[in-house]
Amino acid sequence: MAKADFYETLGAARGADEKELKAAYRKLAMKYHPDKNPDSSEAEHKFKEINEAYETLKDPQKRAAYDRFGHAAFEQGGMGGGGGGGFSDIFEDIFGEMMGGRGGRRSSGGRERGADLRYNMEISLEEAYAGKTAQIRVPTSITCDVCTGSGAKPGTQPTTCATCGGAGRVRASQGFFSVERTCPTCHGRGQTITDPCTKCAGHGRVTEERSLSVNIPAGIEDGTRIRLSGEGEAGMRGGPSGDLYIFLSVRPHAVFQREGADLYCSVPISMTSAALGGKFDITTMDGARSRVTVPEGTQPGKELRLRGKGMPVLRSAQFGDLYVRITIETPQKLSKRQRELLMEFQELSSKETSPESNGFFSRMKGFFDTMSD
């Protein structure tokens, strides 16, 4: 079966520039990547096709030959379009930095940026209200204090790689084509260590548990991420350290529920307090006691607002509000006298006493009367 045109495989025009080719390849590579299409032989085949096409067209020399001779330029002992460089180099060039690969982390002299670290921290609602300074212990890699991160034994230095001359990449040629690959000797670092440090075995870093102080500001919300720059894993061979990200979660509270800067709590009161009105005290998040006034005839679900008694607004002098939701407790285990009084009250009740229930049953009666006509 004839091979598909490389431009058609990538969905790119013949006059597409390097940026357009890369964008087309990236889109298809993400779509047909084996990780997104497990057990799909069709996706795997398509993935290999777009890899081969891009490997050819991204190289100016290969592209010029393909534009002139087509697939024949790579037959009869020529370089296979998908052979030479291999997909790993292409994928690293395009996606390396996005996925934390070596392509986006290596710096000059073989130094590599350390990985970012994540630390999950759980705090109480009281701690989120007041703020705190927390001490945490984080196992991580730190710069070796013996070789100061170089990886070489004290008194010696890393040497320039003899294979690549310090470039970190080597070029292989076949005919009038050439392809560049990561140096197999130094693995792209450009340097080799002939006498490695005995403490870190040439890595330039060692694993250790560190104690860090973390400032939790008042009013911080659940799911907030705090970044500590340079507190992540140490870089390889003196490279810059990564960052430490602290992900905060706030434990559910036994009394208060939080919505932004506002707090909510449900308070049960007696039927008589709801009917006659009254007052009660509630302890707020700051530890003070606030008086709540219940209006006469309060209904279940009524919310009474206490201004400024909610959570602090992050990095400001403002506070949210506290909403007290009223629930009404129905009396249980009535005495004989209590039952008599309630029955007497029921006999004396009128439409004005219970307007909502009377209104509902009136509407219900009218609905069925209409249906029976």
Secondary structure, DSSP 8 states (H G I E B T S, - for coil): -----HHHHHT--TT--HHHHHHHHHHHHHHH-TTTSTT-HHHHHHHHHHHHHHHHHTSHHHHHHHHHHGGGGG-TT---TTSTTHHHHHHHHHHTTTTT-GGGTB-GGG-B----EEEEEEE-HHHHHH-EEEEEEEEEEEE-TTTTTS-B-TT---EE-TTTTTSSEEEEEETTEEEEEE-TTTTTSSEE-SSB-TTTTTSSEEEEEEEEEEEE-TT--TT-EEEETT-S---BTT-----EEEEEEE---SS-EEETTEEEEEEEEEHHHHHH-EEEEEE-TTS-EEEEEE-TT--TT-EEEETT-S-B-TTSS-B--EEEEEEEE---S--HHHHHHHHHHHHH--TTTSHHHHHHHHHHHHHHHHHH-
